[in-house]
Amino acid sequence: MQLSEYEDATTEWYVIFTEAKFPHWVFRFVDRSMGHVYAVQSLNDYQWLVIQPRVNITEAKIMLKCQYPSIYDITSPEDKIVKVKVKQSDKVRGCLNWFNCVEQVKALIGVSSFWTWTPKQLYNGLIGGRYGSDWRED
């Protein structure tokens, strides 16, 4: 049996965990030093795709590699970066809780854990191998 191109496709994402930069009531319960998560993908030799989930919108923008040659030029020095390889799937993933930055990044990288609600939980799950083992912390 030969796999189709779709079933064999994988993508790589950089998942960036950063300090929360705006006040919000949720930070009474969440570690503010790891209060936000977003994702970056290298589209080709010339462009980055940055998916920046916000409370009220999701910002998707293209950044040129001539201006930002490295992932480190997009992020802050104190950010934590996890590189994730994602196997494409047609598996349906539902969301029953608040559709925050964590839920949006989980949808991008194929994590379906219901009990992962905060950036710190997602980070610990990625580096702990709970969502698969194909990751690397840069």
MARTIRO-637024 format. One record per atom (N, C-alpha, C, O, CB): atom name; x, y, z. Coordinates in steps of 0.05 Angstrom, whole numbers. Glycine has a CB too. Layout:
<roros>
RORO | atom | east | north | up
RORO | CA | X | Y | Z
...
</roros>
This chain:
<roros>
RORO | atom | east | north | up
RORO | N | 17 | -24 | 0
RORO | CA | 0 | 0 | 0
RORO | C | 18 | 25 | 0
RORO | O | 37 | 27 | 16
RORO | CB | -19 | 0 | 24
RORO | N | 12 | 44 | -17
RORO | CA | 27 | 68 | -19
RORO | C | 12 | 91 | -6
RORO | O | -12 | 95 | -11
RORO | CB | 34 | 75 | -49
RORO | N | 26 | 106 | 11
RORO | CA | 13 | 129 | 24
RORO | C | 10 | 152 | 4
RORO | O | 26 | 156 | -14
RORO | CB | 30 | 139 | 48
RORO | N | -12 | 165 | 6
RORO | CA | -16 | 188 | -11
RORO | C | 2 | 211 | -1
RORO | O | 12 | 210 | 21
RORO | CB | -46 | 197 | -11
RORO | N | 5 | 231 | -18
RORO | CA | 21 | 254 | -11
RORO | C | 10 | 268 | 14
RORO | O | 26 | 277 | 31
RORO | CB | 23 | 274 | -35
RORO | N | -16 | 270 | 16
RORO | CA | -29 | 283 | 39
RORO | C | -23 | 268 | 65
RORO | O | -16 | 281 | 85
RORO | CB | -59 | 285 | 35
RORO | N | -25 | 242 | 65
RORO | CA | -21 | 226 | 89
RORO | C | 8 | 227 | 98
RORO | O | 14 | 223 | 122
RORO | CB | -29 | 198 | 85
RORO | N | 26 | 232 | 80
RORO | CA | 55 | 232 | 86
RORO | C | 65 | 260 | 92
RORO | O | 89 | 263 | 99
RORO | CB | 70 | 220 | 64
RORO | N | 49 | 281 | 90
RORO | CA | 58 | 308 | 92
RORO | C | 63 | 316 | 121
RORO | O | 48 | 308 | 139
RORO | CB | 38 | 327 | 80
RORO | N | 85 | 330 | 125
RORO | CA | 91 | 341 | 152
RORO | C | 98 | 370 | 149
RORO | O | 108 | 379 | 128
RORO | CB | 114 | 325 | 166
RORO | N | 94 | 385 | 170
RORO | CA | 102 | 413 | 171
RORO | C | 117 | 418 | 197
RORO | O | 114 | 403 | 216
RORO | CB | 78 | 432 | 169
RORO | N | 134 | 438 | 197
RORO | CA | 149 | 446 | 221
RORO | C | 139 | 473 | 230
RORO | O | 136 | 492 | 215
RORO | CB | 179 | 446 | 216
RORO | N | 135 | 475 | 256
RORO | CA | 127 | 500 | 269
RORO | C | 146 | 506 | 291
RORO | O | 156 | 488 | 305
RORO | CB | 98 | 498 | 280
RORO | N | 152 | 532 | 294
RORO | CA | 165 | 541 | 318
RORO | C | 143 | 551 | 337
RORO | O | 128 | 569 | 330
RORO | CB | 187 | 564 | 312
RORO | N | 141 | 540 | 360
RORO | CA | 122 | 548 | 380
RORO | C | 137 | 566 | 400
RORO | O | 155 | 557 | 413
RORO | CB | 107 | 524 | 394
RORO | N | 128 | 591 | 403
RORO | CA | 142 | 610 | 419
RORO | C | 126 | 617 | 444
RORO | O | 103 | 625 | 442
RORO | CB | 148 | 636 | 403
RORO | N | 139 | 614 | 467
RORO | CA | 126 | 619 | 492
RORO | C | 139 | 645 | 503
RORO | O | 163 | 647 | 506
RORO | CB | 130 | 595 | 513
RORO | N | 122 | 664 | 509
RORO | CA | 132 | 691 | 517
RORO | C | 117 | 702 | 541
RORO | O | 96 | 691 | 549
RORO | CB | 129 | 710 | 493
RORO | N | 129 | 722 | 553
RORO | CA | 116 | 735 | 576
RORO | C | 91 | 751 | 566
RORO | O | 91 | 762 | 544
RORO | CB | 136 | 755 | 589
RORO | N | 71 | 751 | 583
RORO | CA | 47 | 766 | 577
RORO | C | 53 | 796 | 577
RORO | O | 66 | 806 | 596
RORO | CB | 24 | 759 | 596
RORO | N | 45 | 810 | 556
RORO | CA | 52 | 838 | 554
RORO | C | 29 | 857 | 559
RORO | O | 32 | 881 | 556
RORO | CB | 64 | 843 | 527
RORO | N | 6 | 846 | 567
RORO | CA | -17 | 863 | 572
RORO | C | -31 | 853 | 597
RORO | O | -29 | 829 | 603
RORO | CB | -36 | 863 | 548
RORO | N | -45 | 870 | 611
RORO | CA | -59 | 862 | 635
RORO | C | -85 | 846 | 628
RORO | O | -99 | 853 | 610
RORO | CB | -66 | 886 | 653
RORO | N | -90 | 826 | 644
RORO | CA | -114 | 810 | 640
RORO | C | -121 | 797 | 666
RORO | O | -103 | 789 | 681
RORO | CB | -112 | 790 | 617
RORO | N | -146 | 793 | 672
RORO | CA | -154 | 781 | 698
RORO | C | -143 | 752 | 701
RORO | O | -139 | 743 | 723
RORO | CB | -184 | 781 | 700
RORO | N | -139 | 738 | 678
RORO | CA | -131 | 711 | 680
RORO | C | -103 | 707 | 692
RORO | O | -96 | 686 | 702
RORO | CB | -131 | 698 | 652
RORO | N | -87 | 729 | 692
RORO | CA | -60 | 727 | 703
RORO | C | -59 | 725 | 733
RORO | O | -37 | 722 | 745
RORO | CB | -43 | 750 | 694
RORO | N | -82 | 727 | 746
RORO | CA | -83 | 721 | 775
RORO | C | -80 | 691 | 780
RORO | O | -72 | 683 | 801
RORO | CB | -110 | 731 | 787
RORO | N | -85 | 675 | 759
RORO | CA | -85 | 646 | 761
RORO | C | -63 | 633 | 744
RORO | O | -58 | 609 | 747
RORO | CB | -111 | 635 | 754
RORO | N | -50 | 648 | 727
RORO | CA | -31 | 637 | 707
RORO | C | -4 | 650 | 711
RORO | O | -2 | 673 | 719
RORO | CB | -42 | 641 | 678
RORO | N | 17 | 634 | 707
RORO | CA | 45 | 644 | 708
RORO | C | 49 | 665 | 686
RORO | O | 50 | 659 | 663
RORO | CB | 65 | 621 | 705
RORO | N | 51 | 691 | 694
RORO | CA | 53 | 713 | 675
RORO | C | 79 | 711 | 659
RORO | O | 80 | 721 | 637
RORO | CB | 52 | 739 | 690
RORO | N | 100 | 699 | 670
RORO | CA | 126 | 697 | 656
RORO | C | 123 | 679 | 631
RORO | O | 139 | 681 | 612
RORO | CB | 148 | 686 | 674
RORO | N | 103 | 662 | 630
RORO | CA | 97 | 646 | 607
RORO | C | 67 | 649 | 601
RORO | O | 52 | 630 | 602
RORO | CB | 106 | 616 | 611
RORO | N | 59 | 674 | 595
RORO | CA | 31 | 680 | 593
RORO | C | 19 | 680 | 565
RORO | O | -4 | 685 | 562
RORO | CB | 26 | 705 | 606
RORO | N | 36 | 676 | 545
RORO | CA | 26 | 677 | 517
RORO | C | 42 | 657 | 500
RORO | O | 65 | 651 | 505
RORO | CB | 29 | 706 | 506
RORO | N | 29 | 647 | 480
RORO | CA | 42 | 629 | 461
RORO | C | 32 | 636 | 432
RORO | O | 9 | 643 | 428
RORO | CB | 35 | 599 | 467
RORO | N | 51 | 635 | 414
RORO | CA | 44 | 639 | 385
RORO | C | 62 | 620 | 368
RORO | O | 79 | 607 | 379
RORO | CB | 48 | 669 | 377
RORO | N | 57 | 620 | 343
RORO | CA | 71 | 600 | 325
RORO | C | 82 | 614 | 301
RORO | O | 70 | 633 | 290
RORO | CB | 52 | 578 | 317
RORO | N | 105 | 604 | 292
RORO | CA | 118 | 614 | 268
RORO | C | 126 | 591 | 250
RORO | O | 135 | 570 | 260
RORO | CB | 143 | 632 | 275
RORO | N | 122 | 594 | 224
RORO | CA | 129 | 573 | 205
RORO | C | 146 | 585 | 183
RORO | O | 140 | 607 | 173
RORO | CB | 104 | 559 | 194
RORO | N | 166 | 571 | 175
RORO | CA | 182 | 580 | 152
RORO | C | 167 | 570 | 127
RORO | O | 165 | 546 | 122
RORO | CB | 211 | 568 | 153
RORO | N | 158 | 589 | 111
RORO | CA | 143 | 582 | 87
RORO | C | 161 | 573 | 64
RORO | O | 155 | 554 | 49
RORO | CB | 126 | 605 | 78
RORO | N | 184 | 587 | 61
RORO | CA | 203 | 581 | 40
RORO | C | 229 | 596 | 47
RORO | O | 233 | 603 | 70
RORO | CB | 192 | 591 | 11
RORO | N | 247 | 599 | 28
RORO | CA | 272 | 613 | 34
RORO | C | 269 | 643 | 38
RORO | O | 289 | 656 | 45
RORO | CB | 291 | 608 | 11
RORO | N | 246 | 653 | 33
RORO | CA | 242 | 683 | 34
RORO | C | 222 | 693 | 54
RORO | O | 222 | 717 | 60
RORO | CB | 233 | 692 | 7
RORO | N | 205 | 675 | 66
RORO | CA | 183 | 685 | 82
RORO | C | 178 | 668 | 107
RORO | O | 183 | 644 | 108
RORO | CB | 158 | 685 | 66
RORO | N | 169 | 682 | 128
RORO | CA | 159 | 669 | 153
RORO | C | 129 | 674 | 154
RORO | O | 120 | 695 | 146
RORO | CB | 174 | 680 | 178
RORO | N | 114 | 655 | 164
RORO | CA | 86 | 659 | 171
RORO | C | 84 | 660 | 201
RORO | O | 92 | 641 | 215
RORO | CB | 68 | 635 | 159
RORO | N | 74 | 682 | 211
RORO | CA | 71 | 686 | 240
RORO | C | 41 | 685 | 247
RORO | O | 26 | 702 | 237
RORO | CB | 84 | 713 | 250
RORO | N | 33 | 667 | 264
RORO | CA | 5 | 665 | 273
RORO | C | 5 | 675 | 302
RORO | O | 16 | 662 | 320
RORO | CB | -7 | 635 | 271
RORO | N | -7 | 698 | 307
RORO | CA | -7 | 711 | 333
RORO | C | -35 | 712 | 344
RORO | O | -50 | 731 | 338
RORO | CB | 5 | 740 | 330
RORO | N | -44 | 692 | 360
RORO | CA | -71 | 692 | 371
RORO | C | -74 | 713 | 393
RORO | O | -56 | 716 | 410
RORO | CB | -77 | 664 | 383
RORO | N | -95 | 728 | 391
RORO | CA | -101 | 748 | 412
RORO | C | -128 | 741 | 424
RORO | O | -142 | 723 | 415
RORO | CB | -102 | 777 | 399
RORO | N | -136 | 756 | 444
RORO | CA | -162 | 751 | 457
RORO | C | -185 | 756 | 438
RORO | O | -204 | 741 | 437
RORO | CB | -164 | 768 | 482
RORO | N | -183 | 777 | 422
RORO | CA | -205 | 785 | 405
RORO | C | -201 | 779 | 375
RORO | O | -220 | 779 | 360
RORO | CB | -211 | 814 | 409
RORO | N | -176 | 775 | 367
RORO | CA | -171 | 769 | 338
RORO | C | -147 | 749 | 336
RORO | O | -133 | 745 | 356
RORO | CB | -164 | 795 | 323
RORO | N | -144 | 738 | 313
RORO | CA | -120 | 722 | 307
RORO | C | -106 | 736 | 284
RORO | O | -117 | 740 | 262
RORO | CB | -127 | 692 | 299
RORO | N | -82 | 745 | 289
RORO | CA | -66 | 759 | 270
RORO | C | -48 | 740 | 255
RORO | O | -33 | 725 | 267
RORO | CB | -50 | 782 | 283
RORO | N | -50 | 740 | 229
RORO | CA | -32 | 723 | 212
RORO | C | -17 | 743 | 194
RORO | O | -29 | 758 | 179
RORO | CB | -48 | 702 | 195
RORO | N | 9 | 741 | 195
RORO | CA | 25 | 759 | 178
RORO | C | 49 | 745 | 166
RORO | O | 59 | 725 | 177
RORO | CB | 34 | 783 | 195
RORO | N | 57 | 755 | 144
RORO | CA | 81 | 745 | 129
RORO | C | 104 | 765 | 136
RORO | O | 101 | 789 | 133
RORO | CB | 76 | 743 | 99
RORO | N | 126 | 753 | 144
RORO | CA | 150 | 769 | 150
RORO | C | 172 | 760 | 131
RORO | O | 176 | 736 | 126
RORO | CB | 159 | 767 | 180
RORO | N | 187 | 779 | 120
RORO | CA | 207 | 772 | 100
RORO | C | 233 | 764 | 114
RORO | O | 242 | 777 | 133
RORO | CB | 213 | 796 | 81
RORO | N | 245 | 743 | 104
RORO | CA | 270 | 733 | 116
RORO | C | 294 | 752 | 110
RORO | O | 314 | 750 | 124
RORO | CB | 277 | 705 | 105
RORO | N | 292 | 769 | 91
RORO | CA | 313 | 789 | 86
RORO | C | 314 | 809 | 110
RORO | O | 335 | 820 | 116
RORO | CB | 309 | 804 | 59
RORO | N | 291 | 814 | 123
RORO | CA | 290 | 831 | 146
RORO | C | 293 | 816 | 172
RORO | O | 304 | 826 | 192
RORO | CB | 264 | 846 | 147
RORO | N | 284 | 791 | 173
RORO | CA | 286 | 773 | 196
RORO | C | 298 | 746 | 188
RORO | O | 283 | 727 | 184
RORO | CB | 257 | 769 | 209
RORO | N | 324 | 745 | 185
RORO | CA | 336 | 721 | 174
RORO | C | 334 | 696 | 192
RORO | O | 335 | 674 | 182
RORO | CB | 365 | 726 | 168
RORO | N | 331 | 700 | 218
RORO | CA | 330 | 677 | 236
RORO | C | 305 | 679 | 254
RORO | O | 294 | 700 | 257
RORO | CB | 355 | 677 | 254
RORO | N | 297 | 656 | 264
RORO | CA | 274 | 656 | 283
RORO | C | 280 | 674 | 307
RORO | O | 262 | 685 | 319
RORO | CB | 268 | 627 | 292
RORO | N | 306 | 676 | 314
RORO | CA | 314 | 693 | 337
RORO | C | 311 | 722 | 332
RORO | O | 310 | 738 | 350
RORO | CB | 343 | 687 | 345
RORO | N | 309 | 730 | 306
RORO | CA | 304 | 758 | 300
RORO | C | 274 | 765 | 303
RORO | O | 267 | 789 | 304
RORO | CB | 313 | 764 | 271
RORO | N | 257 | 746 | 303
RORO | CA | 228 | 750 | 307
RORO | C | 221 | 751 | 336
RORO | O | 203 | 765 | 344
RORO | CB | 212 | 728 | 292
RORO | N | 235 | 735 | 352
RORO | CA | 228 | 732 | 380
RORO | C | 245 | 749 | 398
RORO | O | 265 | 762 | 389
RORO | CB | 232 | 702 | 389
RORO | N | 238 | 750 | 424
RORO | CA | 254 | 764 | 444
RORO | C | 274 | 745 | 456
RORO | O | 270 | 721 | 456
RORO | CB | 235 | 776 | 466
RORO | N | 296 | 756 | 467
RORO | CA | 316 | 738 | 479
RORO | C | 306 | 720 | 502
RORO | O | 317 | 698 | 506
RORO | CB | 339 | 754 | 489
RORO | N | 287 | 729 | 517
RORO | CA | 277 | 714 | 539
RORO | C | 255 | 694 | 532
RORO | O | 246 | 678 | 549
RORO | CB | 266 | 732 | 561
RORO | N | 246 | 693 | 507
RORO | CA | 226 | 674 | 498
RORO | C | 237 | 646 | 497
RORO | O | 261 | 641 | 493
RORO | CB | 215 | 682 | 470
RORO | N | 219 | 626 | 501
RORO | CA | 226 | 598 | 498
RORO | C | 215 | 589 | 472
RORO | O | 192 | 595 | 465
RORO | CB | 215 | 581 | 522
RORO | N | 231 | 575 | 456
RORO | CA | 224 | 566 | 429
RORO | C | 225 | 535 | 429
RORO | O | 245 | 523 | 436
RORO | CB | 242 | 578 | 408
RORO | N | 203 | 523 | 419
RORO | CA | 202 | 494 | 415
RORO | C | 196 | 490 | 386
RORO | O | 176 | 500 | 375
RORO | CB | 181 | 481 | 434
RORO | N | 213 | 474 | 373
RORO | CA | 208 | 468 | 344
RORO | C | 193 | 441 | 343
RORO | O | 202 | 421 | 355
RORO | CB | 235 | 465 | 328
RORO | N | 170 | 441 | 330
RORO | CA | 152 | 418 | 329
RORO | C | 148 | 410 | 300
RORO | O | 142 | 426 | 283
RORO | CB | 125 | 425 | 343
RORO | N | 151 | 384 | 295
RORO | CA | 145 | 373 | 269
RORO | C | 117 | 360 | 271
RORO | O | 112 | 343 | 288
RORO | CB | 166 | 351 | 260
RORO | N | 99 | 369 | 254
RORO | CA | 71 | 361 | 255
RORO | C | 64 | 344 | 231
RORO | O | 68 | 352 | 208
RORO | CB | 52 | 385 | 256
RORO | N | 54 | 320 | 235
RORO | CA | 44 | 303 | 214
RORO | C | 15 | 311 | 208
RORO | O | -2 | 312 | 226
RORO | CB | 45 | 272 | 221
RORO | N | 9 | 317 | 183
RORO | CA | -17 | 325 | 175
RORO | C | -38 | 303 | 181
RORO | O | -32 | 280 | 177
RORO | CB | -18 | 333 | 145
RORO | N | -61 | 312 | 190
RORO | CA | -82 | 292 | 196
RORO | C | -109 | 304 | 189
RORO | O | -113 | 328 | 189
RORO | CB | -81 | 285 | 226
RORO | N | -127 | 286 | 183
RORO | CA | -155 | 295 | 178
RORO | C | -172 | 290 | 202
RORO | O | -197 | 291 | 201
RORO | CB | -166 | 281 | 153
RORO | N | -159 | 284 | 225
RORO | CA | -173 | 279 | 250
RORO | C | -187 | 305 | 259
RORO | O | -175 | 326 | 259
RORO | CB | -154 | 269 | 271
RORO | N | -212 | 303 | 266
RORO | CA | -228 | 326 | 276
RORO | C | -221 | 331 | 305
RORO | O | -220 | 312 | 321
RORO | CB | -258 | 321 | 272
RORO | N | -216 | 356 | 311
RORO | CA | -208 | 364 | 338
RORO | C | -228 | 385 | 348
RORO | O | -229 | 407 | 336
RORO | CB | -179 | 374 | 340
RORO | N | -242 | 380 | 369
RORO | CA | -262 | 399 | 379
RORO | C | -250 | 415 | 402
RORO | O | -230 | 408 | 414
RORO | CB | -286 | 385 | 389
RORO | N | -263 | 438 | 407
RORO | CA | -254 | 456 | 429
RORO | C | -279 | 461 | 446
RORO | O | -298 | 473 | 436
RORO | CB | -242 | 482 | 417
RORO | N | -278 | 453 | 471
RORO | CA | -300 | 457 | 489
RORO | C | -295 | 479 | 509
RORO | O | -313 | 484 | 526
RORO | CB | -307 | 431 | 502
RORO | N | -272 | 491 | 509
RORO | CA | -266 | 512 | 528
RORO | C | -259 | 538 | 514
RORO | O | -262 | 540 | 490
RORO | CB | -244 | 503 | 547
RORO | N | -249 | 557 | 529
RORO | CA | -242 | 583 | 519
RORO | C | -222 | 581 | 496
RORO | O | -202 | 568 | 499
RORO | CB | -231 | 600 | 542
RORO | N | -228 | 593 | 474
RORO | CA | -211 | 591 | 450
RORO | C | -189 | 612 | 452
RORO | O | -189 | 632 | 437
RORO | CB | -227 | 594 | 424
RORO | N | -170 | 608 | 470
RORO | CA | -148 | 627 | 475
RORO | C | -124 | 621 | 457
RORO | O | -126 | 605 | 438
RORO | CB | -140 | 626 | 504
RORO | N | -102 | 634 | 463
RORO | CA | -78 | 629 | 447
RORO | C | -68 | 600 | 447
RORO | O | -59 | 590 | 427
RORO | CB | -55 | 648 | 456
RORO | N | -71 | 587 | 470
RORO | CA | -63 | 559 | 473
RORO | C | -80 | 542 | 455
RORO | O | -69 | 525 | 441
RORO | CB | -65 | 550 | 502
RORO | N | -106 | 545 | 455
RORO | CA | -124 | 529 | 438
RORO | C | -117 | 533 | 408
RORO | O | -118 | 513 | 393
RORO | CB | -153 | 536 | 444
RORO | N | -112 | 557 | 400
RORO | CA | -106 | 562 | 372
RORO | C | -79 | 549 | 364
RORO | O | -77 | 538 | 342
RORO | CB | -105 | 592 | 367
RORO | N | -59 | 551 | 381
RORO | CA | -33 | 538 | 374
RORO | C | -36 | 508 | 375
RORO | O | -25 | 494 | 359
RORO | CB | -11 | 547 | 394
RORO | N | -51 | 497 | 395
RORO | CA | -56 | 468 | 396
RORO | C | -69 | 458 | 370
RORO | O | -62 | 437 | 360
RORO | CB | -74 | 461 | 420
RORO | N | -87 | 474 | 359
RORO | CA | -100 | 466 | 334
RORO | C | -80 | 466 | 311
RORO | O | -81 | 449 | 293
RORO | CB | -123 | 486 | 327
RORO | N | -61 | 485 | 311
RORO | CA | -41 | 486 | 290
RORO | C | -22 | 462 | 291
RORO | O | -14 | 451 | 270
RORO | CB | -24 | 511 | 292
RORO | N | -15 | 453 | 315
RORO | CA | 5 | 432 | 318
RORO | C | -7 | 405 | 324
RORO | O | 8 | 385 | 328
RORO | CB | 25 | 439 | 339
RORO | N | -33 | 403 | 325
RORO | CA | -46 | 377 | 327
RORO | C | -48 | 365 | 355
RORO | O | -50 | 341 | 358
RORO | CB | -32 | 358 | 310
RORO | N | -47 | 382 | 375
RORO | CA | -49 | 373 | 403
RORO | C | -79 | 373 | 410
RORO | O | -92 | 393 | 407
RORO | CB | -33 | 391 | 423
RORO | N | -89 | 350 | 420
RORO | CA | -118 | 349 | 426
RORO | C | -123 | 346 | 456
RORO | O | -146 | 338 | 464
RORO | CB | -130 | 326 | 411
RORO | N | -104 | 351 | 473
RORO | CA | -107 | 348 | 502
RORO | C | -127 | 368 | 513
RORO | O | -122 | 392 | 511
RORO | CB | -80 | 350 | 516
RORO | N | -150 | 359 | 523
RORO | CA | -170 | 378 | 534
RORO | C | -159 | 393 | 558
RORO | O | -166 | 416 | 561
RORO | CB | -195 | 362 | 541
RORO | N | -143 | 381 | 575
RORO | CA | -135 | 393 | 600
RORO | C | -111 | 411 | 597
RORO | O | -100 | 420 | 618
RORO | CB | -129 | 371 | 620
RORO | N | -102 | 416 | 573
RORO | CA | -80 | 435 | 569
RORO | C | -92 | 462 | 562
RORO | O | -102 | 467 | 540
RORO | CB | -60 | 426 | 546
RORO | N | -91 | 481 | 582
RORO | CA | -105 | 506 | 579
RORO | C | -86 | 530 | 580
RORO | O | -93 | 552 | 570
RORO | CB | -125 | 510 | 600
RORO | N | -62 | 527 | 591
RORO | CA | -44 | 550 | 594
RORO | C | -19 | 546 | 577
RORO | O | -12 | 523 | 570
RORO | CB | -36 | 553 | 624
RORO | N | -5 | 567 | 571
RORO | CA | 20 | 565 | 556
RORO | C | 40 | 547 | 571
RORO | O | 55 | 531 | 558
RORO | CB | 32 | 592 | 551
RORO | N | 42 | 550 | 597
RORO | CA | 61 | 534 | 612
RORO | C | 55 | 504 | 611
RORO | O | 73 | 487 | 608
RORO | CB | 62 | 543 | 641
RORO | N | 29 | 497 | 611
RORO | CA | 21 | 469 | 609
RORO | C | 28 | 458 | 581
RORO | O | 38 | 435 | 578
RORO | CB | -9 | 465 | 614
RORO | N | 24 | 474 | 560
RORO | CA | 31 | 466 | 533
RORO | C | 61 | 462 | 531
RORO | O | 70 | 443 | 519
RORO | CB | 21 | 487 | 513
RORO | N | 77 | 481 | 541
RORO | CA | 106 | 479 | 540
RORO | C | 115 | 454 | 554
RORO | O | 131 | 439 | 543
RORO | CB | 118 | 504 | 553
RORO | N | 106 | 449 | 579
RORO | CA | 114 | 425 | 594
RORO | C | 106 | 400 | 579
RORO | O | 121 | 380 | 579
RORO | CB | 101 | 426 | 621
RORO | N | 82 | 400 | 566
RORO | CA | 74 | 376 | 551
RORO | C | 91 | 371 | 527
RORO | O | 97 | 348 | 520
RORO | CB | 45 | 380 | 543
RORO | N | 99 | 393 | 513
RORO | CA | 116 | 389 | 489
RORO | C | 144 | 379 | 497
RORO | O | 154 | 360 | 485
RORO | CB | 119 | 416 | 474
RORO | N | 156 | 392 | 517
RORO | CA | 183 | 383 | 524
RORO | C | 183 | 357 | 540
RORO | O | 204 | 343 | 540
RORO | CB | 197 | 405 | 541
RORO | N | 161 | 350 | 552
RORO | CA | 159 | 324 | 566
RORO | C | 151 | 301 | 549
RORO | O | 150 | 278 | 558
RORO | CB | 139 | 327 | 588
RORO | N | 145 | 306 | 523
RORO | CA | 139 | 285 | 505
RORO | C | 110 | 274 | 506
RORO | O | 104 | 253 | 495
RORO | CB | 157 | 263 | 509
RORO | N | 92 | 288 | 520
RORO | CA | 64 | 279 | 523
RORO | C | 49 | 281 | 497
RORO | O | 29 | 267 | 493
RORO | CB | 50 | 294 | 544
RORO | N | 57 | 298 | 478
RORO | CA | 43 | 302 | 453
RORO | C | 58 | 291 | 429
RORO | O | 53 | 300 | 407
RORO | CB | 36 | 332 | 449
RORO | N | 76 | 273 | 434
RORO | CA | 93 | 263 | 413
RORO | C | 122 | 270 | 419
RORO | O | 127 | 287 | 436
RORO | CB | 84 | 274 | 385
RORO | N | 140 | 258 | 405
RORO | CA | 168 | 262 | 413
RORO | C | 184 | 278 | 392
RORO | O | 208 | 282 | 396
RORO | CB | 181 | 235 | 417
RORO | N | 171 | 287 | 371
RORO | CA | 186 | 301 | 350
RORO | C | 186 | 331 | 355
RORO | O | 172 | 346 | 342
RORO | CB | 174 | 295 | 323
RORO | N | 202 | 340 | 374
RORO | CA | 204 | 368 | 381
RORO | C | 233 | 374 | 388
RORO | O | 249 | 355 | 392
RORO | CB | 185 | 376 | 404
RORO | N | 240 | 399 | 388
RORO | CA | 267 | 407 | 397
RORO | C | 264 | 435 | 409
RORO | O | 253 | 453 | 396
RORO | CB | 287 | 406 | 374
RORO | N | 275 | 439 | 432
RORO | CA | 276 | 466 | 444
RORO | C | 301 | 480 | 434
RORO | O | 323 | 470 | 437
RORO | CB | 276 | 465 | 475
RORO | N | 297 | 503 | 421
RORO | CA | 320 | 518 | 410
RORO | C | 330 | 537 | 431
RORO | O | 349 | 552 | 426
RORO | CB | 312 | 533 | 385
</roros>
